[in-house]
Amino acid sequence: MAESRINDAAAAAAFHRLINHLQRRADAQNVDLMGLAGFCRNCLADWLAEADGTMSRDEAREAIYGMPYSDWKARYQAEATPEQLARMEESIARNKASL
């Protein structure tokens, strides 16, 4: 993969915009994001905690979700269908194959 030519300030601004977008679009279920793109809000939280180095996983999730993860799950997370879970598993396998 070619080296990114995106400067840090632009990357940070785009990341904040993505987080704001996902906070407004609670209808976009994590299982669907995983099935389509191979990442979800939890992945973003894990990446944030790793990059920050001082945030706990729970703190990073709260930053991504805009509320405690347990609250978001109770308010917005629907039960995943077998089809959604199958697409997610296929996508996770593609992630592993691309490493």
N, C-alpha and C positions, 0 to 999 in steps of 0.2 A: 504494500500500500504506500502511496506517495505521502511524503511529509505534508502535514496540514499547513496551509498558508493563512489560517484564521488567527488573528491576534487574540491575546487573552481577554482584552476588554470586550471585543465583539463576541467571543465565545461565552463569556459570563453573561452578557446581556441576552444572548439567545437562550441560554440555559434558564435564566430567570423567566423569560417569556414562555418557554416550554412548561415550566412548573406552574405558572399562573394559568396557562391554558388547561393543563390537566386538572388543576384544582376546580376550574369552572366546568369541566366536562366529566363529572362523576359518572355520567352514563356510559363512558368508555371504560368497560370493565378490564381489569388487569389480565384476565385470562384471554380476552380478545386481543389486547396489545401484545401479549406473549405469542399468541398464535399467529399473528400477522407480522410483527416486527422483531420478535425474539427478545424483547425487553419490556418491562413494565415499571410502575411507580416504585415497587420494591427494589428493582435493579438500580434505578436512579438513586434511591436512598443508600443502597450499599456502596455505589460508586462515590457518592458524596462523602459518606463516612470514611471511606478509604482515602480519598483525596485530601480530606480535611485533617485526618489524623487525630483529632481531639474529640470528635462527635461520637456518641454511642450510636448503635444501630437504631434505637428507639428515637433518639434526638433527630437523626437524619430523616427517619420516616415522618416525624411530625413536621419537619421543614418541608418535605415534599408534599405531604397530604394536606398541610395547613391545619391540622388537628391531630390528636393522638390516633394512631393507626386503628386501635380498637374501636374508636368512635366512628371513623370512616367506614370500617367494615360493617358495623351495626346499621349505619344509615344507608349505605350505597351498594354494598357488595351483594350481588345476587348469586344464587346457587348455580354453579357451572354445569352445563349440559355435557353429556358424553362426547358430543361432537366438538365442543369447545376444548375439552380436555385433550382429545385426540390431536387437534390442530396444534395445541400448545406443546404437546410431547414431540410432534414432528418438528416444530420450530426449534425446540431446545436441542434436538438431535442435529439440526443444521448448524446451530451455534457451535456445538462441539466439533463438528466436521470442519468448520472454517478456522479453527484455532491452529 
